[in-house]
Every structure is written in C-alpha cells, then in structure tokens.
Amino acid sequence: MRARLKGGIRAVIGYLLSPLSWWNDPFINLPLAWLFASAVGLISHRLFVPAMVVGYWLTNVAGIWLLSQGTAELAGGGGAQNRKRRVLLSLAAATAYTALILVLCCSGILRPLGALLRR
C-alpha cells in the first residue's frame, strides 16, 4: 500500500512537470526554468538563454522520469513498449516547446530577472 502511495505521488508530480499536459508550462515549467535561468544569469547575462533551455528540459525530463517511475510502481511494472512510446512522444513535445521558448527569449519577451529589475 505504501509503495502504491509513493508511486501515485511520483506519478502526479511527474505529470505536473511533464509535457503531457498543455497547461503546466506557463504555470509550472516555465517559471521553474526562468528561476533557474535567472539564478544562472547572475553569473553572466549571456548564460540566461542557454540556462532557460536547460532548466526547461530538466523540468520535462524530471517529469517524464517521475511519471514513468510512478506509473510503473502503481501498475506493478507495466508494458515497456507503451512506456517507451510515451517517453518518445513527451520528448518530441518538449522539443517543440523548447523551440517556442527560444523564440520567446530571442524576441525579448522572456528576460532575466536582473534585466527586469534594471528598468
């Protein structure tokens, strides 16, 4: 019972971080990636965009991994083929969102915290 509860919690957190839901990016992943990039941007403002991409990918990879681990724990193993397909689809979605983030950063819509405070 305890393992199933842990698996369920992992699956929920993974789902919240994964690219499987359309709403999580503006409310969870992008703010986490922006905070990460802003912290890295304190070292050098040139690192903001690469750190934004890395931070975004880290949230998605963590989400995919947690979701996969949690659902496997809940289901008692599950089909590896189905899990592989889900992971590949999630990575494709994360790649598309990453392209969008690059466009937002390069257009100046997403900027480091330091740049916003200097205005």
C-alpha positions as CSV (number, residue, x, y, z in Angstrom):
1,M,0.0,0.0,0.0
2,R,2.8,2.4,0.9
3,A,4.6,1.7,-2.4
4,R,1.4,2.4,-4.3
5,L,1.0,5.7,-2.5
6,K,4.6,6.7,-3.2
7,G,4.1,5.7,-6.9
8,G,0.9,7.8,-7.0
9,I,2.6,10.8,-5.6
10,R,5.6,10.4,-8.1
11,A,3.1,10.0,-11.0
12,V,1.2,13.2,-10.0
13,I,4.4,15.3,-9.6
14,G,5.7,13.8,-12.8
15,Y,2.5,14.6,-14.7
16,L,2.7,18.2,-13.4
17,L,6.2,18.6,-14.7
18,S,5.9,16.5,-17.9
19,P,5.0,17.9,-21.3
20,L,1.9,15.7,-21.4
21,S,-0.4,18.5,-20.2
22,W,-0.8,21.7,-22.1
23,W,-1.3,24.0,-19.1
24,N,1.7,23.0,-17.0
25,D,4.3,25.0,-19.0
26,P,3.0,28.5,-18.3
27,F,2.2,27.8,-14.6
28,I,5.0,25.3,-13.6
29,N,7.8,24.5,-16.0
30,L,8.5,28.0,-17.4
31,P,8.5,29.7,-14.0
32,L,10.9,27.0,-12.7
33,A,13.1,27.3,-15.8
34,W,13.0,31.1,-15.5
35,L,14.0,31.0,-11.8
36,F,16.9,28.6,-12.7
37,A,18.0,30.8,-15.7
38,S,17.7,34.0,-13.6
39,A,20.0,32.4,-11.0
40,V,22.5,31.3,-13.6
41,G,22.1,34.7,-15.3
42,L,23.5,36.4,-12.2
43,I,26.9,34.8,-13.2
44,S,26.6,36.2,-16.7
45,H,23.6,37.6,-18.6
46,R,24.8,35.6,-21.7
47,L,24.0,32.4,-19.9
48,F,20.4,33.3,-19.4
49,V,19.0,31.8,-22.7
50,P,21.0,28.6,-22.5
51,A,20.1,28.2,-18.9
52,M,16.5,28.8,-19.7
53,V,16.6,25.9,-22.2
54,V,18.5,23.6,-19.9
55,G,16.1,24.5,-17.0
56,Y,13.1,23.8,-19.1
57,W,14.5,20.5,-20.4
58,L,15.4,19.5,-16.8
59,T,11.8,20.0,-15.6
60,N,10.5,18.0,-18.5
61,V,13.0,15.2,-18.2
62,A,12.3,15.0,-14.4
63,G,8.6,15.0,-15.2
64,I,8.9,12.2,-17.7
65,W,11.1,10.1,-15.4
66,L,8.9,10.6,-12.3
67,L,5.7,9.9,-14.3
68,S,7.3,6.7,-15.7
69,Q,8.6,5.5,-12.3
70,G,5.3,6.4,-10.6
71,T,3.0,4.7,-13.1
72,A,5.3,1.6,-13.2
73,E,5.1,1.4,-9.4
74,L,1.3,1.8,-9.5
75,A,0.8,-0.8,-12.2
76,G,3.4,-3.2,-10.9
77,G,5.7,-2.9,-13.9
78,G,3.6,-2.2,-17.0
79,G,4.3,-2.6,-20.6
80,A,7.8,-1.4,-21.5
81,Q,6.8,-0.8,-25.2
82,N,3.9,1.5,-24.2
83,R,6.2,3.4,-21.8
84,K,8.9,3.9,-24.5
85,R,6.2,5.4,-26.8
86,R,5.1,7.8,-24.1
87,V,8.6,8.9,-23.4
88,L,9.3,9.5,-27.1
89,L,6.1,11.5,-27.5
90,S,6.9,13.5,-24.4
91,L,10.4,14.3,-25.7
92,A,9.0,15.4,-29.0
93,A,6.6,17.7,-27.2
94,A,9.4,19.0,-25.1
95,T,11.5,19.8,-28.2
96,A,8.6,21.8,-29.7
97,Y,8.1,23.7,-26.5
98,T,11.9,24.4,-26.4
99,A,11.7,25.9,-29.8
100,L,8.9,28.2,-28.5
101,I,11.0,29.2,-25.5
102,L,13.9,30.1,-27.8
103,V,11.6,32.3,-29.8
104,L,10.3,34.0,-26.6
105,C,13.9,34.5,-25.3
106,C,15.3,35.8,-28.6
107,S,12.3,38.2,-29.1
108,G,12.9,39.7,-25.7
109,I,9.6,38.5,-24.2
110,L,11.4,36.3,-21.6
111,R,14.3,38.2,-20.0
112,P,16.4,37.6,-16.8
113,L,15.2,38.9,-13.5
114,G,18.1,41.3,-13.4
115,A,17.1,42.9,-16.7
116,L,13.5,43.4,-15.4
117,L,14.7,45.0,-12.2
118,R,17.0,47.5,-14.0
119,R,14.1,49.0,-15.9
